Amino acid sequence: QQRSSIVLSLRNADGLMMLPRGGPMGCGSTVAKKGESFPVFMFSKISSSIGSGTKFKDSSHRPILDYNNDHVHNKREKLMVGVVICLSEKDRGKKDVLPDELGSRIVRSLGGESKASITSHVTCIVPTMAKAPNDNFANKLSSLIHGPAIEGSNVIFVVVASKGDTSKSRTRHVAFRTGLEVNHALAPIIDKHAHALALQVRKGASSQDGIAAMFENVVGTLRERSSLIITCSDIGLERAIGAMKGSLFHAISLINA
């Protein structure tokens, strides 16, 4: 079974080695021995520096790829971003301050106003974590995401805000505990998870601030796979978005196709 995380790891490859089919129906061997050589199908700029005679530009698949790239480029639309800001009950007083700040950070990280715009933002207060799941909060969050305020968005960022004084580790841990409650509430409405993209988000955020690695990022489709939802913390937000920006635009182009 194909795994998207494995395919994603091939993004930086310079070429594909063409191996003969193994086993009794093929060349009879299942092991490539030291000293054997096989043709490599090059598709990066490095192919010109090593004098390869087989390049991707010569492939019969190239016209198909060129058409698809032009088609996607022409169809690529500006990202319409909805933002749901999740605050703990103790941070309720900041609900009028954070939306504009976080919205600006998200748009800048996506490449500016020519690439993305905030369609709307809403604030949701997350109750203190209890031993039992909070169904009322889950229903409220689902209603916000499916409601008219976020209806025109094809990308939804659910941002769990940390407390104002991020120099203290305890205050940042509050955001991650809140994030667990948020992800639990979102689980029933996500159509399909994109685990490879979630991993990119987590790695990007932790490269900006190591403590962001604690946050359990979630990426997936919802609304019958018509839009993408991303949960993240405001800690490491810029690099989290930067790490998945290219994949995000591609994913949205496929959703809108």
Sequence and secondary structure as in RCSB ss.txt:
>XXXX:A:sequence
QQRSSIVLSLRNADGLMMLPRGGPMGCGSTVAKKGESFPVFMFSKISSSIGSGTKFKDSSHRPILDYNNDHVHNK
REKLMVGVVICLSEKDRGKKDVLPDELGSRIVRSLGGESKASITSHVTCIVPTMAKAPNDNFANKLSSLIHGPAI
EGSNVIFVVVASKGDTSKSRTRHVAFRTGLEVNHALAPIIDKHAHALALQVRKGASSQDGIAAMFENVVGTLRER
SSLIITCSDIGLERAIGAMKGSLFHAISLINA
>XXXX:A:secstr
   HHHHHTTTT SEEE     STTTTS SS  TT    EEE STHHHHTT S BGGGSTTHHHHHHHHHHHHHH
   EEEEEEEEEEGGGGGGTTTHHHHHHHHHHHHTTSTTTEEEEEEEEEEE    SS  HHHHHHHHHHHHSTTS
TT SEEEEEE   S TTSHHHHHHHHHHHHHHHHHHGGG SEE HHHHHHHHHHHHHH GGGGGS  EEEEETTT
TEEEEEEESTTHHHHHHHHHHHHHHHHHHHH 
